[in-house]
């Protein structure tokens, strides 16, 4: 992700339940700015002043952002080989979510396969 968007200022907004230790290690390794929030990203964007571009792995937030903001917030989905890291149940869910993203693909909703 860092290489795909190397010319961008990357801000990582972890999920509310994400481990602080994991977030700190990721931020150090990838030189990310971390901005925590108690609210979902969709609400943060509705409050204004948020980014005009979002990068995410599979998350319902991408569908929601696309529905709420349309082309005013560009969505970038990172698709990766998750066969060795997800359980069978989670893998099925990820396949379904990525399938829904493929229907949204446009100049405002891009999928990067890594």
NUPAVO-531932 format. One record per residue: residue number from 1; residue in three letters; x, y, z of N, C-alpha, C, CB in turn. Coordinates in steps of 0.1 Angstrom, whole numbers, padded with zeros to 4 digits, m for minus. Glycine has a CB too. Example, Ala and Ser with C-alpha at 12.3 -4.5 7.8 and 13.67 -1.06 7.14 Angstrom:
BEGIN
+-----+------+-------+-------+-------+-------+-------+-------+-------+-------+-------+-------+-------+-------+
!  nr ! rest !  n_xx !  n_yy !  n_zz ! ca_xx ! ca_yy ! ca_zz !  c_xx !  c_yy !  c_zz ! cb_xx ! cb_yy ! cb_zz !
+-----+------+-------+-------+-------+-------+-------+-------+-------+-------+-------+-------+-------+-------+
!   1 !  ALA !  0132 ! m0057 !  0078 !  0123 ! m0045 !  0078 !  0132 ! m0033 !  0078 !  0113 ! m0045 !  0090 !
!   2 !  SER !  0128 ! m0022 !  0071 !  0137 ! m0011 !  0071 !  0129 !  0000 !  0079 !  0141 ! m0006 !  0057 !
+-----+------+-------+-------+-------+-------+-------+-------+-------+-------+-------+-------+-------+-------+
END
This chain:
BEGIN
+-----+------+-------+-------+-------+-------+-------+-------+-------+-------+-------+-------+-------+-------+
!  nr ! rest !  n_xx !  n_yy !  n_zz ! ca_xx ! ca_yy ! ca_zz !  c_xx !  c_yy !  c_zz ! cb_xx ! cb_yy ! cb_zz !
+-----+------+-------+-------+-------+-------+-------+-------+-------+-------+-------+-------+-------+-------+
!   1 !  UNK !  0008 ! m0012 !  0000 !  0000 !  0000 !  0000 !  0009 !  0013 !  0000 ! m0009 !  0000 !  0012 !
!   2 !  UNK !  0019 !  0012 !  0009 !  0028 !  0024 !  0009 !  0034 !  0026 ! m0004 !  0039 !  0022 !  0020 !
!   3 !  UNK !  0038 !  0016 ! m0011 !  0044 !  0017 ! m0025 !  0034 !  0022 ! m0035 !  0051 !  0004 ! m0029 !
!   4 !  UNK !  0022 !  0017 ! m0035 !  0012 !  0021 ! m0044 !  0009 !  0036 ! m0043 ! m0001 !  0013 ! m0042 !
!   5 !  UNK !  0009 !  0041 ! m0031 !  0005 !  0055 ! m0029 !  0017 !  0063 ! m0023 ! m0007 !  0056 ! m0019 !
!   6 !  UNK !  0029 !  0061 ! m0028 !  0041 !  0067 ! m0022 !  0042 !  0082 ! m0023 !  0053 !  0061 ! m0029 !
!   7 !  UNK !  0034 !  0088 ! m0032 !  0034 !  0103 ! m0033 !  0024 !  0109 ! m0024 !  0033 !  0107 ! m0047 !
!   8 !  UNK !  0016 !  0101 ! m0017 !  0005 !  0106 ! m0009 !  0009 !  0107 !  0006 ! m0008 !  0098 ! m0011 !
!   9 !  UNK !  0003 !  0116 !  0013 !  0004 !  0116 !  0028 ! m0006 !  0106 !  0033 !  0001 !  0131 !  0034 !
!  10 !  UNK ! m0001 !  0095 !  0039 ! m0010 !  0084 !  0043 ! m0013 !  0086 !  0058 ! m0003 !  0070 !  0041 !
!  11 !  UNK ! m0026 !  0086 !  0061 ! m0031 !  0087 !  0074 ! m0038 !  0074 !  0077 ! m0040 !  0100 !  0077 !
!  12 !  UNK ! m0034 !  0067 !  0088 ! m0041 !  0055 !  0091 ! m0051 !  0057 !  0102 ! m0030 !  0044 !  0096 !
!  13 !  UNK ! m0064 !  0054 !  0099 ! m0074 !  0055 !  0109 ! m0079 !  0041 !  0113 ! m0087 !  0063 !  0103 !
!  14 !  UNK ! m0073 !  0036 !  0124 ! m0076 !  0022 !  0127 ! m0090 !  0020 !  0132 ! m0066 !  0017 !  0138 !
!  15 !  UNK ! m0095 !  0008 !  0131 ! m0108 !  0004 !  0136 ! m0108 !  0007 !  0151 ! m0112 ! m0010 !  0133 !
!  16 !  UNK ! m0119 !  0011 !  0156 ! m0120 !  0014 !  0171 ! m0115 !  0003 !  0180 ! m0135 !  0017 !  0174 !
!  17 !  UNK ! m0117 ! m0009 !  0176 ! m0113 ! m0021 !  0184 ! m0099 ! m0026 !  0181 ! m0123 ! m0032 !  0183 !
!  18 !  UNK ! m0092 ! m0019 !  0172 ! m0079 ! m0024 !  0168 ! m0068 ! m0022 !  0179 ! m0074 ! m0017 !  0156 !
!  19 !  UNK ! m0060 ! m0032 !  0181 ! m0050 ! m0032 !  0192 ! m0040 ! m0020 !  0191 ! m0042 ! m0045 !  0191 !
!  20 !  UNK ! m0039 ! m0012 !  0201 ! m0029 ! m0001 !  0201 ! m0015 ! m0005 !  0198 ! m0030 !  0007 !  0214 !
!  21 !  UNK ! m0011 ! m0017 !  0203 !  0003 ! m0021 !  0200 !  0005 ! m0025 !  0186 !  0005 ! m0034 !  0209 !
!  22 !  UNK ! m0005 ! m0031 !  0180 ! m0004 ! m0034 !  0165 ! m0004 ! m0022 !  0157 ! m0016 ! m0043 !  0161 !
!  23 !  UNK ! m0012 ! m0012 !  0160 ! m0013 !  0001 !  0153 !  0000 !  0008 !  0154 ! m0024 !  0009 !  0159 !
!  24 !  UNK !  0006 !  0008 !  0166 !  0019 !  0015 !  0168 !  0030 !  0009 !  0160 !  0023 !  0016 !  0182 !
!  25 !  UNK !  0030 ! m0005 !  0160 !  0041 ! m0012 !  0152 !  0039 ! m0009 !  0137 !  0040 ! m0027 !  0155 !
!  26 !  UNK !  0027 ! m0009 !  0132 !  0024 ! m0007 !  0118 !  0028 !  0007 !  0114 !  0009 ! m0009 !  0115 !
!  27 !  UNK !  0024 !  0017 !  0123 !  0028 !  0031 !  0120 !  0043 !  0033 !  0119 !  0022 !  0040 !  0131 !
!  28 !  UNK !  0050 !  0027 !  0128 !  0065 !  0028 !  0128 !  0071 !  0021 !  0115 !  0071 !  0022 !  0140 !
!  29 !  UNK !  0066 !  0010 !  0112 !  0071 !  0002 !  0101 !  0069 !  0009 !  0088 !  0066 ! m0012 !  0101 !
!  30 !  UNK !  0057 !  0015 !  0086 !  0053 !  0021 !  0073 !  0053 !  0036 !  0073 !  0039 !  0016 !  0070 !
!  31 !  UNK !  0058 !  0042 !  0084 !  0058 !  0057 !  0085 !  0045 !  0063 !  0082 !  0069 !  0063 !  0075 !
!  32 !  UNK !  0035 !  0058 !  0090 !  0021 !  0063 !  0088 !  0018 !  0073 !  0100 !  0011 !  0052 !  0088 !
!  33 !  UNK !  0009 !  0082 !  0096 !  0003 !  0091 !  0107 ! m0009 !  0084 !  0111 !  0000 !  0106 !  0101 !
!  34 !  UNK ! m0011 !  0083 !  0124 ! m0023 !  0076 !  0130 ! m0032 !  0086 !  0136 ! m0018 !  0065 !  0141 !
!  35 !  UNK ! m0045 !  0085 !  0132 ! m0055 !  0093 !  0137 ! m0066 !  0084 !  0142 ! m0061 !  0104 !  0127 !
!  36 !  UNK ! m0068 !  0084 !  0155 ! m0078 !  0075 !  0161 ! m0091 !  0083 !  0163 ! m0073 !  0070 !  0175 !
!  37 !  UNK ! m0102 !  0075 !  0163 ! m0115 !  0081 !  0165 ! m0124 !  0071 !  0172 ! m0121 !  0086 !  0151 !
!  38 !  UNK ! m0133 !  0076 !  0179 ! m0143 !  0067 !  0185 ! m0155 !  0064 !  0176 ! m0148 !  0073 !  0199 !
!  39 !  UNK ! m0155 !  0071 !  0165 ! m0166 !  0070 !  0155 ! m0162 !  0063 !  0142 ! m0171 !  0084 !  0151 !
!  40 !  UNK ! m0171 !  0057 !  0136 ! m0168 !  0051 !  0123 ! m0163 !  0062 !  0113 ! m0180 !  0043 !  0117 !
!  41 !  UNK ! m0155 !  0058 !  0103 ! m0150 !  0067 !  0093 ! m0161 !  0075 !  0086 ! m0141 !  0060 !  0083 !
!  42 !  UNK ! m0172 !  0068 !  0084 ! m0183 !  0075 !  0076 ! m0188 !  0087 !  0084 ! m0195 !  0065 !  0074 !
!  43 !  UNK ! m0189 !  0086 !  0097 ! m0193 !  0097 !  0105 ! m0182 !  0108 !  0106 ! m0197 !  0093 !  0120 !
!  44 !  UNK ! m0170 !  0104 !  0106 ! m0159 !  0114 !  0106 ! m0159 !  0122 !  0093 ! m0145 !  0107 !  0107 !
!  45 !  UNK ! m0162 !  0115 !  0082 ! m0163 !  0122 !  0069 ! m0175 !  0131 !  0068 ! m0163 !  0112 !  0058 !
!  46 !  UNK ! m0186 !  0127 !  0074 ! m0198 !  0135 !  0074 ! m0196 !  0148 !  0082 ! m0210 !  0128 !  0080 !
!  47 !  UNK ! m0187 !  0148 !  0092 ! m0184 !  0160 !  0100 ! m0176 !  0170 !  0092 ! m0177 !  0156 !  0113 !
!  48 !  UNK ! m0170 !  0165 !  0081 ! m0163 !  0174 !  0073 ! m0148 !  0175 !  0076 ! m0168 !  0188 !  0074 !
!  49 !  UNK ! m0140 !  0180 !  0066 ! m0126 !  0181 !  0068 ! m0118 !  0169 !  0067 ! m0124 !  0187 !  0082 !
!  50 !  UNK ! m0125 !  0158 !  0062 ! m0118 !  0145 !  0060 ! m0111 !  0144 !  0047 ! m0128 !  0134 !  0062 !
!  51 !  UNK ! m0106 !  0133 !  0044 ! m0098 !  0131 !  0031 ! m0108 !  0130 !  0020 ! m0090 !  0119 !  0032 !
!  52 !  UNK ! m0103 !  0133 !  0008 ! m0111 !  0131 ! m0004 ! m0108 !  0118 ! m0011 ! m0109 !  0143 ! m0014 !
!  53 !  UNK ! m0099 !  0110 ! m0004 ! m0096 !  0097 ! m0009 ! m0094 !  0087 !  0002 ! m0083 !  0098 ! m0018 !
!  54 !  UNK ! m0099 !  0075 !  0001 ! m0098 !  0065 !  0011 ! m0092 !  0052 !  0006 ! m0112 !  0062 !  0018 !
!  55 !  UNK ! m0083 !  0046 !  0013 ! m0077 !  0034 !  0009 ! m0080 !  0024 !  0020 ! m0061 !  0035 !  0008 !
!  56 !  UNK ! m0085 !  0012 !  0016 ! m0089 !  0002 !  0026 ! m0088 ! m0012 !  0021 ! m0103 !  0005 !  0031 !
!  57 !  UNK ! m0086 ! m0022 !  0030 ! m0088 ! m0036 !  0026 ! m0103 ! m0038 !  0027 ! m0080 ! m0045 !  0036 !
!  58 !  UNK ! m0107 ! m0050 !  0027 ! m0122 ! m0052 !  0027 ! m0128 ! m0047 !  0039 ! m0125 ! m0067 !  0025 !
!  59 !  UNK ! m0139 ! m0038 !  0037 ! m0146 ! m0032 !  0048 ! m0159 ! m0027 !  0043 ! m0137 ! m0020 !  0054 !
!  60 !  UNK ! m0169 ! m0028 !  0052 ! m0182 ! m0023 !  0048 ! m0181 ! m0008 !  0046 ! m0193 ! m0026 !  0059 !
!  61 !  UNK ! m0171 ! m0001 !  0052 ! m0170 !  0013 !  0052 ! m0168 !  0018 !  0037 ! m0158 !  0018 !  0060 !
!  62 !  UNK ! m0161 !  0010 !  0029 ! m0160 !  0014 !  0015 ! m0173 !  0015 !  0008 ! m0151 !  0005 !  0007 !
!  63 !  UNK ! m0182 !  0005 !  0009 ! m0195 !  0005 !  0003 ! m0203 !  0018 !  0009 ! m0203 ! m0007 !  0007 !
!  64 !  UNK ! m0202 !  0020 !  0022 ! m0210 !  0031 !  0028 ! m0205 !  0044 !  0022 ! m0209 !  0030 !  0043 !
!  65 !  UNK ! m0191 !  0046 !  0022 ! m0186 !  0059 !  0017 ! m0190 !  0061 !  0003 ! m0170 !  0058 !  0019 !
!  66 !  UNK ! m0189 !  0051 ! m0005 ! m0193 !  0052 ! m0019 ! m0208 !  0056 ! m0020 ! m0191 !  0039 ! m0027 !
!  67 !  UNK ! m0216 !  0050 ! m0012 ! m0231 !  0053 ! m0013 ! m0233 !  0068 ! m0008 ! m0239 !  0044 ! m0005 !
!  68 !  UNK ! m0227 !  0072 !  0003 ! m0230 !  0084 !  0009 ! m0223 !  0096 !  0001 ! m0224 !  0085 !  0023 !
!  69 !  UNK ! m0211 !  0094 ! m0003 ! m0204 !  0106 ! m0009 ! m0202 !  0105 ! m0024 ! m0190 !  0106 ! m0002 !
!  70 !  UNK ! m0205 !  0094 ! m0030 ! m0203 !  0092 ! m0044 ! m0189 !  0096 ! m0049 ! m0213 !  0101 ! m0051 !
!  71 !  UNK ! m0188 !  0104 ! m0060 ! m0175 !  0107 ! m0065 ! m0167 !  0117 ! m0057 ! m0176 !  0112 ! m0079 !
!  72 !  UNK ! m0173 !  0123 ! m0047 ! m0166 !  0134 ! m0040 ! m0155 !  0128 ! m0031 ! m0175 !  0142 ! m0032 !
!  73 !  UNK ! m0156 !  0115 ! m0027 ! m0146 !  0107 ! m0020 ! m0142 !  0095 ! m0028 ! m0151 !  0104 ! m0005 !
!  74 !  UNK ! m0130 !  0095 ! m0033 ! m0125 !  0083 ! m0041 ! m0122 !  0072 ! m0032 ! m0113 !  0087 ! m0050 !
!  75 !  UNK ! m0126 !  0060 ! m0035 ! m0124 !  0048 ! m0027 ! m0113 !  0039 ! m0035 ! m0137 !  0040 ! m0025 !
!  76 !  UNK ! m0103 !  0035 ! m0027 ! m0093 !  0026 ! m0033 ! m0093 !  0013 ! m0024 ! m0079 !  0032 ! m0033 !
!  77 !  UNK ! m0096 !  0002 ! m0030 ! m0097 ! m0011 ! m0023 ! m0084 ! m0019 ! m0026 ! m0110 ! m0018 ! m0027 !
!  78 !  UNK ! m0078 ! m0024 ! m0016 ! m0066 ! m0032 ! m0018 ! m0071 ! m0047 ! m0016 ! m0055 ! m0028 ! m0007 !
!  79 !  UNK ! m0070 ! m0054 ! m0027 ! m0073 ! m0068 ! m0027 ! m0060 ! m0076 ! m0026 ! m0081 ! m0072 ! m0039 !
!  80 !  UNK ! m0059 ! m0086 ! m0017 ! m0047 ! m0093 ! m0016 ! m0050 ! m0108 ! m0015 ! m0040 ! m0089 ! m0003 !
!  81 !  UNK ! m0040 ! m0117 ! m0015 ! m0042 ! m0131 ! m0014 ! m0043 ! m0134 !  0001 ! m0030 ! m0139 ! m0020 !
!  82 !  UNK ! m0055 ! m0137 !  0005 ! m0058 ! m0139 !  0019 ! m0060 ! m0154 !  0023 ! m0071 ! m0132 !  0023 !
!  83 !  UNK ! m0057 ! m0163 !  0013 ! m0059 ! m0177 !  0015 ! m0052 ! m0182 !  0028 ! m0054 ! m0185 !  0003 !
!  84 !  UNK ! m0040 ! m0177 !  0031 ! m0032 ! m0183 !  0042 ! m0034 ! m0175 !  0055 ! m0018 ! m0183 !  0038 !
!  85 !  UNK ! m0042 ! m0165 !  0055 ! m0044 ! m0157 !  0067 ! m0058 ! m0156 !  0073 ! m0038 ! m0143 !  0065 !
!  86 !  UNK ! m0068 ! m0160 !  0065 ! m0081 ! m0159 !  0070 ! m0087 ! m0173 !  0072 ! m0090 ! m0152 !  0060 !
!  87 !  UNK ! m0096 ! m0174 !  0081 ! m0103 ! m0187 !  0083 ! m0113 ! m0189 !  0072 ! m0111 ! m0187 !  0097 !
!  88 !  UNK ! m0118 ! m0201 !  0070 ! m0127 ! m0204 !  0059 ! m0139 ! m0195 !  0059 ! m0131 ! m0219 !  0060 !
!  89 !  UNK ! m0145 ! m0193 !  0071 ! m0156 ! m0184 !  0072 ! m0153 ! m0170 !  0068 ! m0162 ! m0184 !  0087 !
!  90 !  UNK ! m0142 ! m0164 !  0073 ! m0138 ! m0151 !  0070 ! m0134 ! m0150 !  0055 ! m0126 ! m0146 !  0078 !
!  91 !  UNK ! m0128 ! m0160 !  0049 ! m0124 ! m0160 !  0035 ! m0136 ! m0159 !  0026 ! m0116 ! m0173 !  0032 !
!  92 !  UNK ! m0147 ! m0167 !  0030 ! m0160 ! m0166 !  0023 ! m0165 ! m0152 !  0023 ! m0170 ! m0176 !  0028 !
!  93 !  UNK ! m0165 ! m0146 !  0035 ! m0170 ! m0132 !  0036 ! m0162 ! m0122 !  0028 ! m0170 ! m0128 !  0051 !
!  94 !  UNK ! m0148 ! m0124 !  0028 ! m0140 ! m0115 !  0020 ! m0142 ! m0116 !  0005 ! m0125 ! m0118 !  0023 !
!  95 !  UNK ! m0144 ! m0129 !  0001 ! m0147 ! m0131 ! m0014 ! m0161 ! m0124 ! m0017 ! m0148 ! m0146 ! m0017 !
!  96 !  UNK ! m0171 ! m0125 ! m0009 ! m0183 ! m0118 ! m0011 ! m0182 ! m0103 ! m0012 ! m0194 ! m0122 ! m0001 !
!  97 !  UNK ! m0174 ! m0098 ! m0002 ! m0172 ! m0083 ! m0002 ! m0165 ! m0078 ! m0014 ! m0165 ! m0079 !  0011 !
!  98 !  UNK ! m0154 ! m0085 ! m0018 ! m0147 ! m0081 ! m0030 ! m0155 ! m0083 ! m0042 ! m0134 ! m0090 ! m0031 !
!  99 !  UNK ! m0164 ! m0092 ! m0042 ! m0173 ! m0094 ! m0054 ! m0182 ! m0082 ! m0055 ! m0182 ! m0106 ! m0052 !
! 100 !  UNK ! m0187 ! m0077 ! m0043 ! m0195 ! m0064 ! m0044 ! m0187 ! m0052 ! m0048 ! m0202 ! m0062 ! m0030 !
! 101 !  UNK ! m0175 ! m0052 ! m0045 ! m0166 ! m0041 ! m0049 ! m0164 ! m0041 ! m0064 ! m0153 ! m0041 ! m0042 !
! 102 !  UNK ! m0163 ! m0053 ! m0070 ! m0161 ! m0053 ! m0085 ! m0173 ! m0047 ! m0092 ! m0160 ! m0068 ! m0089 !
! 103 !  UNK ! m0185 ! m0047 ! m0087 ! m0196 ! m0041 ! m0093 ! m0196 ! m0026 ! m0092 ! m0209 ! m0046 ! m0087 !
! 104 !  UNK ! m0188 ! m0021 ! m0082 ! m0187 ! m0006 ! m0080 ! m0175 !  0000 ! m0087 ! m0186 ! m0004 ! m0065 !
! 105 !  UNK ! m0167 ! m0008 ! m0093 ! m0154 ! m0004 ! m0099 ! m0157 !  0007 ! m0109 ! m0146 ! m0015 ! m0105 !
! 106 !  UNK ! m0150 !  0018 ! m0108 ! m0151 !  0030 ! m0117 ! m0139 !  0039 ! m0115 ! m0164 !  0038 ! m0115 !
! 107 !  UNK ! m0139 !  0050 ! m0121 ! m0128 !  0060 ! m0119 ! m0127 !  0065 ! m0105 ! m0128 !  0071 ! m0129 !
! 108 !  UNK ! m0138 !  0063 ! m0097 ! m0139 !  0068 ! m0084 ! m0138 !  0057 ! m0073 ! m0152 !  0076 ! m0082 !
! 109 !  UNK ! m0139 !  0045 ! m0078 ! m0138 !  0033 ! m0069 ! m0129 !  0023 ! m0076 ! m0152 !  0026 ! m0067 !
! 110 !  UNK ! m0116 !  0023 ! m0072 ! m0106 !  0015 ! m0078 ! m0102 !  0003 ! m0069 ! m0094 !  0023 ! m0082 !
! 111 !  UNK ! m0099 ! m0008 ! m0076 ! m0094 ! m0020 ! m0069 ! m0080 ! m0023 ! m0073 ! m0104 ! m0032 ! m0072 !
! 112 !  UNK ! m0071 ! m0024 ! m0064 ! m0057 ! m0027 ! m0066 ! m0055 ! m0042 ! m0061 ! m0048 ! m0017 ! m0059 !
! 113 !  UNK ! m0050 ! m0050 ! m0070 ! m0047 ! m0064 ! m0066 ! m0033 ! m0065 ! m0063 ! m0052 ! m0074 ! m0077 !
! 114 !  UNK ! m0029 ! m0069 ! m0051 ! m0015 ! m0070 ! m0047 ! m0012 ! m0084 ! m0043 ! m0012 ! m0060 ! m0036 !
+-----+------+-------+-------+-------+-------+-------+-------+-------+-------+-------+-------+-------+-------+
END
